[in-house]
Amino acid sequence: MNGKKSFAPSAIILAASLLGCSDRPTAPAGTRPIGDIAAVVSSDAPTPQIVRDLAASRGIVALPATPKVRKPLVLLGQSLAFDKILSGNRDISCMTCHLPAFATGDGKSLSVGQGGTGLGPSRRHPQGVFIPRNAPPLFNLAAMKHLFWDGRVQVDDDGRVHTPAAAQVTPAMARVFEYGAASALAMFPVTSRSEMRGESGNELAAIADDDLTGIWSALMQRLGAISEYRAMFEAAYPGTKFEQMTFAHASNAIGAFLVASLSFANSPWDQFLAGDDHALTARQLEGAQTFLTLKCSVCHTGATFSDEQFHNVAVAQIGPGQGNGETLHDDFGRMNVTGNSDDRYRFRTTPLRNVELTGPYGHDGAIMALRDFVDHYSESDQKLLTYDDGQLEPALRGSVLLNASLILAQRDTLLEGVVLTPDLVDKLMDYMHALTDNAARNLSRVVPARVPSRIPVDRP
């Protein structure tokens, strides 16, 4: 650096590249090691241009424009998303576990589905039944290619949507999907007994688990018995009669509603990327430089701050699990989709937009606070081995699976040697707050006054 106190943008970009792409990077000149990570240190405050250059080097860009969605389709999707008629016993809607009041989550580590009572963190099931995974937020879905924690609904580079239903989603149904993976999202919670369909007491529960076509057809029969829904479907899909429609039309409408109503691209960070040098506070700007210089931005990249890949970051396994392993309480993550043992314990990289609003964190919500989740990446092996389930709600305490050695055997090598000082965690937290769009803080406007079935809408 020839004795200069500040770094040229190209030098910092090089440093960032070196720090992120090697498991054990060598610290370039002008850096100090933090364990096996190096942080760029300058006696001068970072400049906006330096931070923008770092972001560009990491592939962190603005969100693409939200697709245009016709209003009748949004209105249909809004009603369907909040209508409990899509559940077997008419006691839960899609949005019961994705409450607007909780940033499209429910404030719980693991959701309580069909048969539960109450809303948000206070929701309980009389038999103590939990959904195996945390309810992920529904923000900016049009920009995402992999949905669900294991990515089992995904869109490829050619725009084709792939789902666990395989051939039961026919080519004609797939042609209905207008918004990528988001359009297929609602096809599957309605088929899950624990989430929405129920074990007994309704005609949906009587259908075989593998007969997804039968479940979807029965749901369309329910909807078709309500004249208001028939009219809404035909308004949303001009020229198509309701009798010609499948549940793909319902799912596409729900996806359209989510895309149109829950896409947010006006955070301080977005304003900064658009050229406003004053959109970030001095602490947020420093936090941005820290984030972009450390390994964080290797996986948290792109417009949504997710590389759309799957990683094992050594999160403790709690709750009922996915039926994997000797105990059946394990969750093998992406391996359940690919069948590849290398994918065991890998889960989709969490998008970071509005992340301060969307706790608890991790595929099973094992970590309650965002600062704790950021700090988890520092010596994550030790964090897993010393995990404290006292942070969990009482019904989940004692459910931690003793599989730490198995998880650590396949932990992502990118995490080796990562040590974050409290000061670095503070800087990263400052940056996380800059990723929140204020419009996402109050979502009460997306809740409909009523739904066509006349079943009361959940309002926490």
Residue pairs with C-beta under 8 A, 6 or more apart in sequence:
1 7
1 11
1 29
1 30
5 42
5 43
5 44
6 42
6 43
6 44
7 15
7 30
7 40
7 42
7 50
9 49
9 50
9 53
9 54
10 53
11 28
11 30
12 40
12 50
12 53
12 54
12 289
12 293
13 53
13 54
13 57
14 28
15 28
15 30
15 31
15 38
15 40
15 293
16 40
16 54
16 57
16 58
16 292
16 293
16 297
17 57
18 25
18 26
18 28
18 38
19 25
19 37
19 38
19 293
19 294
19 295
20 58
20 294
20 295
20 297
20 298
21 298
23 36
23 413
23 414
23 416
23 417
24 36
24 416
24 417
25 36
25 37
25 38
27 33
27 38
28 38
30 40
30 41
30 42
31 38
31 39
31 40
31 41
32 38
32 39
32 41
34 419
34 420
34 421
34 424
35 378
35 379
35 417
35 418
35 419
36 416
36 417
36 418
36 419
37 294
37 295
37 417
37 418
37 419
37 420
39 290
39 293
39 294
39 424
40 289
40 293
45 282
45 285
45 286
46 285
46 286
46 288
46 289
48 272
48 277
48 280
48 285
50 289
51 272
51 285
51 288
51 289
51 292
52 272
52 273
54 288
54 289
54 292
54 293
55 61
55 273
55 288
55 292
57 292
58 292
58 297
58 298
58 301
59 301
59 302
60 292
60 297
60 301
60 302
60 303
60 305
61 273
61 302
61 303
62 265
62 270
62 273
62 274
62 303
63 140
63 143
63 263
63 265
63 270
63 303
63 304
63 353
64 142
64 143
64 303
66 142
66 259
66 260
66 263
66 265
67 142
67 178
67 179
67 259
69 179
69 256
69 257
69 259
69 260
70 236
70 256
72 232
72 235
72 236
73 236
73 237
73 252
73 253
73 256
73 257
74 253
74 256
74 257
74 260
74 261
75 232
75 236
76 229
76 232
76 233
76 235
76 236
76 250
76 253
76 257
77 252
77 253
77 254
77 255
77 256
77 257
77 258
78 257
78 261
78 446
78 448
79 229
79 232
79 448
79 451
79 452
80 86
80 94
80 186
80 223
80 250
80 253
80 254
80 257
81 93
81 94
81 95
81 186
81 254
81 257
81 258
82 93
82 94
82 95
82 447
82 448
82 451
82 457
82 458
83 93
83 451
83 452
83 453
83 455
83 457
84 90
84 91
84 92
84 93
84 96
84 453
84 455
85 222
85 223
85 226
85 451
85 453
85 455
86 93
86 94
86 190
86 196
86 219
86 222
86 250
87 93
87 114
87 190
87 196
87 197
87 198
88 114
88 193
88 196
88 197
88 198
88 201
88 202
88 203
88 204
88 205
89 114
89 115
89 198
89 201
89 202
90 202
90 453
90 455
91 114
91 115
92 113
92 114
92 116
92 195
92 196
93 457
93 458
94 186
94 189
94 196
94 254
95 447
95 458
96 106
96 119
96 123
96 458
97 105
97 106
97 111
97 113
97 131
97 135
97 195
98 104
98 105
98 106
98 135
98 137
98 138
99 105
99 106
99 107
99 119
99 120
99 458
99 460
100 443
100 444
100 446
100 447
101 120
101 443
101 444
101 460
102 120
102 460
103 137
103 139
103 354
103 357
103 358
103 440
103 443
104 137
104 138
104 139
104 262
104 358
104 443
105 134
105 135
105 136
105 137
105 358
105 359
106 119
106 120
106 121
106 123
106 135
107 120
107 121
107 359
107 360
108 120
108 121
108 123
108 134
108 135
108 360
108 365
108 393
109 134
109 318
109 319
109 360
109 364
109 365
109 366
109 368
109 392
109 393
109 396
110 130
110 131
110 132
110 133
110 134
110 318
110 319
110 320
110 364
110 365
110 396
111 123
111 130
111 131
111 134
111 135
111 195
112 123
112 124
112 125
112 129
112 130
112 131
113 125
113 129
113 131
113 192
113 194
113 195
113 196
114 193
114 194
114 195
114 196
114 197
114 198
115 125
115 126
115 127
115 129
115 198
116 123
116 124
116 125
116 129
117 123
117 124
117 125
117 126
118 124
119 458
119 460
120 460
121 393
124 395
128 395
129 194
129 320
130 319
130 320
130 395
130 396
131 194
131 195
132 319
132 320
132 321
132 322
132 331
132 364
133 149
133 322
133 331
133 363
133 364
134 149
134 360
134 361
134 362
134 363
134 364
134 365
136 148
136 149
137 351
137 354
137 357
137 358
138 258
138 262
139 262
139 263
139 264
139 351
139 353
139 354
139 358
139 440
140 262
140 263
140 264
140 265
140 303
140 304
140 351
140 353
141 147
141 179
141 181
141 182
141 185
141 255
141 258
141 259
141 262
141 263
142 179
142 180
142 182
142 259
142 263
143 263
143 303
143 304
144 180
144 181
144 182
144 304
144 306
144 308
144 351
145 154
145 155
145 156
145 180
145 181
145 308
146 153
146 154
146 181
146 308
146 348
147 153
147 154
147 181
147 182
147 184
147 185
148 188
148 348
149 333
149 347
149 348
149 363
150 310
150 333
150 334
150 336
150 337
150 347
150 348
151 308
151 310
151 334
151 337
151 348
152 163
152 164
152 188
152 336
152 337
153 161
153 162
153 163
153 164
153 181
153 184
153 185
153 187
153 188
154 161
154 162
154 181
155 161
155 162
155 180
155 181
156 162
159 180
160 174
161 169
161 174
161 177
161 180
161 181
161 183
161 184
163 169
163 184
163 187
163 188
164 188
164 337
165 187
165 188
165 212
168 212
168 213
169 184
169 187
169 248
172 246
173 246
173 248
174 248
176 183
176 246
176 248
176 249
176 252
177 183
177 184
177 248
177 251
177 252
177 255
178 252
178 255
178 256
179 252
179 255
179 256
179 259
182 255
182 258
182 259
183 248
183 251
183 252
183 255
183 256
184 248
184 251
184 255
185 251
185 254
185 255
185 258
186 250
186 251
186 254
186 255
187 212
187 216
187 247
187 248
187 251
189 195
189 196
190 196
190 197
190 215
190 216
190 219
190 247
191 197
191 209
191 212
191 215
191 216
193 199
193 205
193 209
197 204
197 205
197 215
198 204
198 205
199 205
203 218
204 215
204 218
204 219
207 214
207 215
207 218
208 214
216 246
216 247
216 248
217 246
217 247
219 247
219 250
220 245
220 246
220 247
220 250
223 229
223 230
223 233
223 250
224 230
224 242
224 243
226 452
226 453
228 452
229 452
229 453
230 242
232 452
233 242
233 245
233 249
233 250
233 253
234 240
234 241
234 242
236 249
236 253
237 245
237 249
240 249
261 446
262 440
262 443
262 446
264 353
264 354
264 437
264 439
264 440
265 437
266 437
266 438
266 439
267 353
267 354
267 434
267 435
267 436
267 437
267 438
268 279
268 280
268 284
268 434
268 435
268 436
269 279
269 280
269 288
269 434
269 435
270 437
271 279
272 279
272 280
272 288
272 434
280 288
280 434
281 430
281 434
283 427
283 430
284 430
284 431
284 433
284 434
286 427
286 430
287 427
287 428
287 429
287 430
287 431
287 432
287 434
288 431
288 434
290 424
290 427
290 428
290 431
291 297
291 300
291 427
291 428
291 431
294 420
294 424
294 428
295 414
295 415
295 418
296 377
296 428
298 307
298 414
299 306
299 307
299 309
299 311
299 349
299 414
300 306
300 307
300 349
300 350
300 352
301 307
302 308
304 351
304 352
304 353
305 351
305 352
305 353
305 435
306 348
306 349
306 350
306 351
306 352
307 349
308 348
308 349
309 348
309 349
310 333
310 334
310 343
310 346
310 347
310 348
310 349
311 346
311 347
311 349
311 412
311 414
312 333
312 344
312 345
312 346
312 347
312 407
312 410
312 411
312 412
313 347
313 376
313 377
313 380
313 411
313 412
313 415
314 376
314 380
314 381
314 383
314 384
314 407
314 408
314 411
314 415
315 347
315 362
315 363
315 364
315 366
315 367
315 376
315 384
315 407
316 362
316 364
316 366
316 384
316 387
316 389
316 400
316 401
316 404
317 329
317 330
317 331
317 364
317 366
317 400
317 401
317 403
317 407
318 364
318 365
318 366
318 389
318 392
318 396
318 399
318 400
318 401
319 329
319 364
319 396
319 399
320 329
320 399
321 327
321 328
321 329
321 330
321 331
321 401
322 330
322 331
322 332
322 336
324 330
324 331
324 332
324 335
324 336
325 332
325 401
325 403
325 406
327 401
329 399
329 401
330 401
330 403
330 406
331 345
331 363
331 364
332 343
332 344
332 345
333 343
333 344
333 345
333 346
333 347
333 363
334 340
334 343
334 344
334 346
334 347
334 348
335 341
335 342
335 343
335 344
335 345
335 346
337 343
342 410
344 406
344 410
345 406
345 407
345 410
345 411
346 410
346 412
347 363
350 361
352 432
352 435
353 435
353 436
353 437
354 435
354 436
354 437
354 440
355 370
355 432
355 435
355 436
356 370
356 432
356 433
356 435
356 436
357 436
357 440
357 441
359 365
359 368
359 369
359 370
359 373
360 366
360 367
360 368
361 367
361 368
361 369
361 370
361 372
361 373
362 373
366 387
366 392
367 373
367 376
367 391
368 391
368 392
369 391
370 429
370 432
371 425
371 429
372 391
374 420
374 425
374 428
374 429
374 432
375 383
375 420
375 425
376 383
377 415
377 418
377 420
378 418
378 419
378 420
378 425
379 418
379 419
380 411
380 415
380 418
381 408
381 411
381 415
384 404
384 407
384 408
385 404
385 408
387 400
387 404
389 396
389 397
389 398
389 399
389 400
390 397
392 399
420 428
447 457
447 459
448 457
449 457
450 457
451 457
